[in-house]
Amino acid sequence: MSLRQYEYALAVAEEGSVTAAAERLHVAQPSMSQQIRSLERELGVTLFARTPTGLVPTVVGRAFLREAEVAVKASRRAWATARAGVDELVGELTVAVQMGFGTRQLPGSLGALRRRFPRLEVTVSEEPSSAELERLCRRGVLDLALMPTCKRTPEHAHHLGAEEFVVVLGAGHRLLAADRVELRELEREPWVRFDRDSALDAVLLEVLQGNELAPATAARVSQTATAVRWAADGLGVTLVPASVVPDGYEHLVRPVSPAVSQPVVAVLRRDPGPAETALLELLREESWNRAFSPAS
């Protein structure tokens, strides 16, 4: 088995066909097919099942691909780390954040990192589930993650600050007259909530139940920007991290009392390389504890 075969199998799984995977990797289709068959023979298993919609990983195939992804990423990191001592840093950096965290801070830090290492490829994704983010960290798939808590040791988990949560109100809402909204005043409000398995919805539910409020759900959304826009249009109120509020909506946002916040922790993979170490230092320079003040 070779890492090239791993990369071919991962590409086939993502594209759903050998032809599309070969085009993406600039490889002849017969050569890729031969490598996939050779890999299956060596493993003694079938990695992909043919369906009307394309190639789909089998149960065994999915298990294999999870580990293959870890191996490929580790190989790329090892190569990039070795080259960093010779010339400029190249390679791939994989970053994931809990949805709503670092929306304002992360782009500036990543921009500075890319200016320092222009040949570095950075992949960023948002993960709504904190449990899934923790699982990805344990598997070693991620180079750096931003999340509220982590079971890893302090050697790998670094506290950056906190994300303040704010309430978004509709235009003309009676509570916009206040500088800060008392949570108990939201007792009869309908809520724009998030997907049931998301960390943001868990925060909202915990806050409401902690203040003896029963949420009346007006809608559920998957993205923070959608929640802000729908709340602004009067569908219901919503609770989001202050940093996710898009420009132009600040006048509809208020801090809440009692205050709601979550810590922000940067988690590095084990044995971090120069790219993730540099990104951590850039994130430390960002402002994470700035109090939110509504626009006038």
C-alpha positions as CSV (number, residue, x, y, z in Angstrom):
1,M,0.0,0.0,0.0
2,S,1.1,3.6,-0.7
3,L,0.1,7.1,0.3
4,R,-0.7,7.7,-3.4
5,Q,-3.3,4.9,-3.3
6,Y,-4.7,6.4,-0.2
7,E,-5.0,9.8,-1.9
8,Y,-6.7,8.1,-4.9
9,A,-9.2,6.3,-2.7
10,L,-10.1,9.6,-0.8
11,A,-10.6,11.4,-4.1
12,V,-12.9,8.7,-5.5
13,A,-14.9,8.9,-2.3
14,E,-15.3,12.6,-2.5
15,E,-16.1,12.7,-6.3
16,G,-18.2,9.6,-6.5
17,S,-16.4,8.3,-9.6
18,V,-13.0,7.3,-10.8
19,T,-13.2,9.5,-13.8
20,A,-13.9,12.7,-11.8
21,A,-11.3,11.8,-9.3
22,A,-8.7,11.2,-12.0
23,E,-9.5,14.6,-13.6
24,R,-9.1,16.4,-10.3
25,L,-5.7,14.8,-9.6
26,H,-4.6,15.0,-13.2
27,V,-4.1,11.3,-13.5
28,A,-5.1,8.9,-16.3
29,Q,-8.4,7.2,-15.5
30,P,-7.1,3.7,-16.3
31,S,-4.1,4.1,-14.0
32,M,-6.3,5.3,-11.1
33,S,-8.7,2.4,-11.6
34,Q,-5.8,-0.1,-11.6
35,Q,-4.4,1.4,-8.4
36,I,-7.8,1.2,-6.6
37,R,-8.2,-2.4,-7.7
38,S,-4.7,-3.2,-6.5
39,L,-5.4,-1.6,-3.2
40,E,-8.6,-3.6,-2.7
41,R,-6.7,-6.9,-3.6
42,E,-4.0,-6.1,-1.1
43,L,-6.5,-5.3,1.6
44,G,-8.8,-8.3,0.7
45,V,-11.9,-6.1,0.9
46,T,-14.2,-4.1,-1.4
47,L,-13.8,-0.4,-0.7
48,F,-16.5,0.9,-3.0
49,A,-20.0,-0.2,-4.1
50,R,-21.4,0.7,-7.5
51,T,-24.8,2.5,-7.3
52,P,-26.9,4.4,-9.9
53,T,-25.5,7.6,-8.6
54,G,-21.9,6.6,-8.6
55,L,-19.3,4.9,-6.4
56,V,-20.1,4.8,-2.7
57,P,-17.8,3.6,0.1
58,T,-18.8,0.3,1.7
59,V,-18.9,0.0,5.5
60,V,-15.4,-1.3,5.5
61,G,-14.4,1.3,3.0
62,R,-15.6,4.1,5.2
63,A,-13.6,2.8,8.1
64,F,-10.5,2.5,5.9
65,L,-11.0,6.0,4.5
66,R,-11.1,7.6,7.9
67,E,-7.7,6.2,8.8
68,A,-6.4,6.9,5.3
69,E,-7.3,10.6,5.7
70,V,-5.3,10.8,8.9
71,A,-2.3,9.1,7.3
72,V,-2.3,11.4,4.3
73,K,-2.6,14.6,6.4
74,A,0.2,13.4,8.7
75,S,2.4,12.8,5.6
76,R,1.7,16.2,4.3
77,R,2.5,17.8,7.6
78,A,5.7,15.9,8.0
79,W,6.8,17.0,4.5
80,A,5.9,20.6,5.1
81,T,7.7,20.7,8.5
82,A,10.9,19.3,6.9
83,R,10.8,21.8,4.1
84,A,10.2,24.7,6.5
85,G,13.8,24.3,7.7
86,V,15.0,24.6,4.1
87,D,13.0,27.3,2.5
88,E,9.6,28.9,2.8
89,L,6.8,26.9,4.4
90,V,4.6,25.0,2.0
91,G,1.9,22.4,2.6
92,E,-1.7,22.3,3.9
93,L,-3.1,23.6,7.2
94,T,-6.5,22.3,8.3
95,V,-8.5,24.5,10.7
96,A,-12.0,24.0,12.1
97,V,-14.0,26.2,14.4
98,Q,-17.2,25.8,16.3
99,M,-19.9,27.7,14.5
100,G,-20.0,31.3,15.6
101,F,-16.5,31.4,17.1
102,G,-13.7,33.6,15.7
103,T,-15.8,35.1,12.9
104,R,-14.1,38.5,13.3
105,Q,-10.7,37.4,14.6
106,L,-9.8,34.4,12.5
107,P,-9.8,36.1,9.0
108,G,-7.2,38.7,10.1
109,S,-5.0,36.0,11.6
110,L,-5.2,33.8,8.6
111,G,-4.5,36.7,6.3
112,A,-1.3,37.5,8.2
113,L,-0.3,33.8,8.2
114,R,-0.7,33.7,4.4
115,R,1.3,36.8,3.9
116,R,4.1,35.2,6.0
117,F,3.8,31.9,4.2
118,P,2.3,32.6,0.7
119,R,2.7,29.0,-0.5
120,L,0.8,27.6,2.5
121,E,-2.7,26.2,1.6
122,V,-5.2,26.8,4.4
123,T,-8.6,24.9,4.7
124,V,-11.1,26.3,7.2
125,S,-14.5,24.8,8.1
126,E,-17.2,25.5,10.6
127,E,-18.6,22.6,12.7
128,P,-22.0,23.1,14.5
129,S,-21.4,20.2,16.9
130,S,-18.9,20.6,19.7
131,A,-18.8,16.8,20.1
132,E,-17.9,16.3,16.5
133,L,-15.2,18.9,16.7
134,E,-13.7,17.2,19.8
135,R,-13.8,13.8,17.9
136,L,-12.0,15.3,14.9
137,C,-9.3,16.7,17.3
138,R,-8.8,13.3,18.9
139,R,-8.5,11.6,15.5
140,G,-5.7,14.0,14.5
141,V,-7.5,15.3,11.4
142,L,-7.3,18.9,12.5
143,D,-4.1,21.1,12.8
144,L,-6.0,23.7,14.9
145,A,-9.5,24.1,16.3
146,L,-11.4,26.8,18.1
147,M,-14.0,25.6,20.6
148,P,-15.3,26.5,24.0
149,T,-14.0,23.5,26.0
150,C,-11.5,20.7,25.4
151,K,-10.6,17.5,27.2
152,R,-7.0,17.7,25.9
153,T,-4.1,18.7,28.2
154,P,-3.1,22.4,28.6
155,E,-0.1,21.6,26.5
156,H,-2.5,21.4,23.5
157,A,-5.4,23.6,24.6
158,H,-4.7,27.4,24.8
159,H,-7.3,29.8,26.3
160,L,-7.7,32.9,24.1
161,G,-10.5,34.7,25.7
162,A,-14.3,34.6,25.6
163,E,-17.2,35.1,23.1
164,E,-20.0,37.4,24.4
165,F,-23.5,36.4,23.3
166,V,-26.0,39.0,22.3
167,V,-29.7,39.1,21.4
168,V,-30.8,40.2,18.0
169,L,-34.2,42.0,17.8
170,G,-36.5,43.0,15.0
171,A,-36.6,46.5,13.7
172,G,-38.9,48.6,15.9
173,H,-38.8,46.1,18.7
174,R,-39.8,47.6,22.1
175,L,-36.6,46.4,23.8
176,L,-34.3,48.3,21.4
177,A,-34.9,51.3,23.7
178,A,-32.7,49.6,26.4
179,D,-28.9,49.4,26.3
180,R,-29.1,45.9,27.7
181,V,-31.9,43.4,27.6
182,E,-33.0,41.5,30.7
183,L,-33.6,37.9,29.7
184,R,-36.8,37.7,31.7
185,E,-38.2,40.3,29.3
186,L,-38.0,37.8,26.5
187,E,-40.5,35.4,28.1
188,R,-43.2,35.5,25.4
189,E,-40.9,36.0,22.4
190,P,-40.7,33.5,19.6
191,W,-37.1,32.4,18.9
192,V,-35.0,31.8,15.8
193,R,-33.1,28.7,16.9
194,F,-30.3,26.5,15.4
195,D,-30.2,22.9,14.4
196,R,-31.0,20.6,17.3
197,D,-27.5,19.0,17.5
198,S,-25.7,22.3,17.3
199,A,-23.6,23.8,20.1
200,L,-25.3,27.2,19.6
201,D,-28.8,25.8,20.2
202,A,-27.5,24.0,23.3
203,V,-26.3,27.4,24.6
204,L,-29.6,29.0,23.9
205,L,-31.6,26.2,25.5
206,E,-29.3,26.3,28.6
207,V,-29.7,30.1,29.0
208,L,-33.5,30.0,28.6
209,Q,-34.0,27.1,31.0
210,G,-31.6,28.7,33.5
211,N,-33.8,31.8,33.5
212,E,-37.0,29.7,33.7
213,L,-38.0,30.6,30.1
214,A,-39.7,28.2,27.8
215,P,-38.6,28.8,24.2
216,A,-41.3,29.1,21.5
217,T,-39.6,28.1,18.3
218,A,-40.4,30.3,15.3
219,A,-37.8,28.7,13.0
220,R,-34.6,26.7,13.0
221,V,-31.6,27.6,10.8
222,S,-28.1,26.2,10.1
223,Q,-26.1,29.5,9.8
224,T,-25.6,32.3,12.2
225,A,-25.9,35.0,9.5
226,T,-29.4,33.6,8.6
227,A,-30.5,33.7,12.2
228,V,-29.5,37.3,12.4
229,R,-31.2,38.3,9.2
230,W,-34.4,36.5,10.1
231,A,-34.5,38.0,13.6
232,A,-33.9,41.4,12.1
233,D,-36.9,40.9,9.8
234,G,-39.1,40.2,12.8
235,L,-39.6,36.4,12.6
236,G,-38.3,36.1,16.2
237,V,-35.4,37.0,18.4
238,T,-32.2,35.0,18.5
239,L,-29.0,34.7,20.6
240,V,-25.7,34.6,18.9
241,P,-22.0,35.3,19.6
242,A,-21.4,39.1,19.1
243,S,-18.6,38.5,16.6
244,V,-21.0,36.9,14.1
245,V,-23.3,39.9,13.7
246,P,-22.9,41.1,10.1
247,D,-22.1,44.8,9.4
248,G,-25.3,46.8,9.2
249,Y,-27.2,44.9,11.9
250,E,-25.4,46.3,15.0
251,H,-28.3,48.7,15.7
252,L,-30.6,45.7,16.3
253,V,-28.3,43.9,18.7
254,R,-28.2,44.2,22.5
255,P,-26.1,42.6,25.3
256,V,-28.2,40.5,27.7
257,S,-28.5,40.4,31.5
258,P,-27.4,38.1,33.1
259,A,-24.4,38.2,30.7
260,V,-23.9,35.1,28.5
261,S,-20.4,34.2,27.3
262,Q,-18.4,31.1,26.4
263,P,-14.6,30.7,26.6
264,V,-12.6,30.3,23.4
265,V,-9.9,27.7,23.4
266,A,-7.4,27.0,20.6
267,V,-6.5,23.3,20.3
268,L,-3.4,22.3,18.5
269,R,-2.7,18.8,17.2
270,R,0.0,16.8,19.0
271,D,3.5,17.8,18.0
272,P,2.4,21.0,16.2
273,G,4.5,22.3,13.3
274,P,5.5,25.9,12.4
275,A,2.3,26.8,10.6
276,E,-0.1,26.0,13.5
277,T,2.3,27.5,16.0
278,A,2.5,30.7,14.1
279,L,-1.3,30.8,13.7
280,L,-1.8,30.4,17.5
281,E,0.5,33.4,18.1
282,L,-1.4,35.5,15.7
283,L,-4.7,34.5,17.3
284,R,-3.3,35.5,20.7
285,E,-2.8,39.0,19.4
286,E,-6.5,39.4,18.4
287,S,-9.0,41.0,20.8
288,W,-11.3,38.3,22.3
289,N,-12.8,40.0,25.3
290,R,-14.1,43.2,23.8
291,A,-17.4,44.2,25.3
292,F,-20.2,44.7,22.7
293,S,-21.7,48.1,22.4
294,P,-24.7,48.7,20.1
295,A,-24.4,51.1,17.2
296,S,-26.1,54.3,17.6
